[in-house]
């Protein structure tokens, strides 16, 4: 099963999504379902006007939309898809700059998430500590081989997609694990190539 996806290509939309609170709001809507700006503010420790503003901005870029409420006063929001992607193959300078900006915000969020996990990792069971953590592995591949490798990884992860959309399909004892995919080219001059290689 492939997750419903929003693909961003417009530089304005890419920059519009490149905000930590907007990413947090979309993540919250995807994980916990439709909610009002007030409910989102409570869960994220933000102000209601701030969440309301950023939800409207997300709607402007097709990432969030209004959902039916329990009554006329309740105005919940929902994510339009379970996944957001963007194309990094554009030669347009504005698009490349916007993708770089979005990627930098996303990387900072990944680092914060990893630091938070590291700070409480000792509290996790031995079984979970054994299968989580940090590692890197250098591979020497061509562009075509890298594309094929990414496709294989994506295909493996797709096997678990139905568990994201339907909590009833999650086995007992399962927990959310964030697999962060970074494919980073080594410096062409070989500088720092041995750092972290193992």
N, C-alpha and C positions, 0 to 999 in steps of 0.2 A: 504494500500500500504506500503510495506517495502522499506526503503531506500537502494540503492546500498551501500554496505559496504566493507571496507578493514579491515581484521582481522589480527592483528600483533601477532606473536607468537615467532619469533626468537629474542633472546636477543639483537643482533646487530641492528635489525630493530626497536625494542622498544627504544633502546638508541638513535638511529638515529632520531626518531620522538620527543624525549624529549628535545626540544629546543624551547624557546618562539617564535623566529622568524619563525621557520618552522611551528609551529602551527598557527601563524598569517597568513602566506602565504597560507596555506591550507584553513583556514577560509575565506580568501579573495577570493580565486579561487572558493570556493563553493558558496559564496554569490553573487559575481559579474561576475562569468563566466570567460572564458579564457582571459588571459592578458599576456603581455610580462613582462620580468624582470624589464624593465624601468617603465612601468605603475605600477607594484606592488611597486617598490621603491618609486615612487611619492606618492602613497596612504599611505604607511607605514612610510614615513620619513626615509628611509634607503638608502644606496648606491646601485647603480645598480650592481656592482660586487658582493656585499654581497648577494643580493637577487638572483642573477644568480647562485652563488655557492650553496645556500641553496635549490633552486629549483632543481638543479641537484642531490643533496643528497636525496630530497624527491622522485625523479624519481627512484633513486637507490633502494629505499625501496617499490616501487610500489604505492606511494601515489599521484604522479603527473606524467603527461606525456605531450609530445608535442601535440599541437592542430594545425589544418590547419590555415595558416595565410592569410591575404589579398593579400600579394605578397611574393616574394622569400626572401625579407629582413626581414619581420616581422616573429618572431619566438615565438608565444604565448605558454603559458602553461595552462593546465587545471587539475583539480582534477580528480582522477580516480574513486572516489565514493563520496557520500554525507555524509558518516559517517565512522569513524574509531573506531574500538573497539580492545580490547585485553583481553586475558584470564588471570585471576588472580588465577587460580586453580593449577598452576604448582608447583611441589615439587622440581624442579630443582633450585638450589641456584642462578645460573646466571640469569635465567629467573625471579625469584622472585626479585632479586636486580634490574634488568632492569625495571620491572613493578613498583617497589617502586620509582625509579628515575623518570620515566615518570609521575607517579601519583603526585609526589611532584611538578614537573613543572606545571602540570595541576592545582593543587590546588592553587599555587601561582598566576596563571592567573585568576582563579575564584575569589580569594581575591581582586586582582587589579580591576577586572570588578565590583565587589560589591562595593568597595570603590569609584570608579568613579561614579557609579549610586547614591550612598549615597550623594556624593558631589553636585549633580544636582537634586536630588529628589524633593526638594522644588519647582523647576520650573515646575514640571509635574502637570497635572490637578488633581483635587481631585479624580475623577473617577479612574485614573490610580494609584494614591497613595494608594487608598483603596484596590486594588487587587494585589499590588506588595509589596515587602519588605522581611523581614527576619523572620523566625519562626523555631522552632524545636518542635518535638513531640516524646517523648519516646514511644516505643512499646516493649512489652515482647513477643518474638516469638521464635519458633524453627527454625533450619536451613531450613527445608522444608517449613514452613510458610513464612519465609523471601523470599525464592525463588519464592513462589507463589505470594507474594505481589509485588515483582519486576516485575514479568510477567504481573500482572494486570496493574501496572503503565505504563509499556512499551506499552501494548495494548491500553490504553487510549491515549497516546501520538501519537501512530501510526495513529490515526484518522486524524491528522493534517499534516502528512508527505507530502501529495501531494502539499501543499502550499509552502513547501520548494523548491521543484523541479520546480514548475510552478507558477510564480508570478501572473498570470491571475486568479488563484483560490483563491487568498487572498481577503477576503471581505473588503469593504471600511472601513477605520478607523482601520484596523488591523496594528499591529506593531510587530516587532520581540521581543520576550520575551525569555530570557535564563532561563530555569528551570534547576537548578543545583542539581543533585541527589547525596547526600552524605549518605551512610549507614555506620555509625561509631559505632563499638561495644563499650559499656561501659567497663571500667576496671573491670576485673573479681573479684577484691577484693572490688568493690563498691566505690572506691576512686573517689570523684568528681561526684558521680552519681546524685546529686541534682542540679548541675550547669546547668543552662539553661533549666531545665525541667519545662514545663508549659502545 
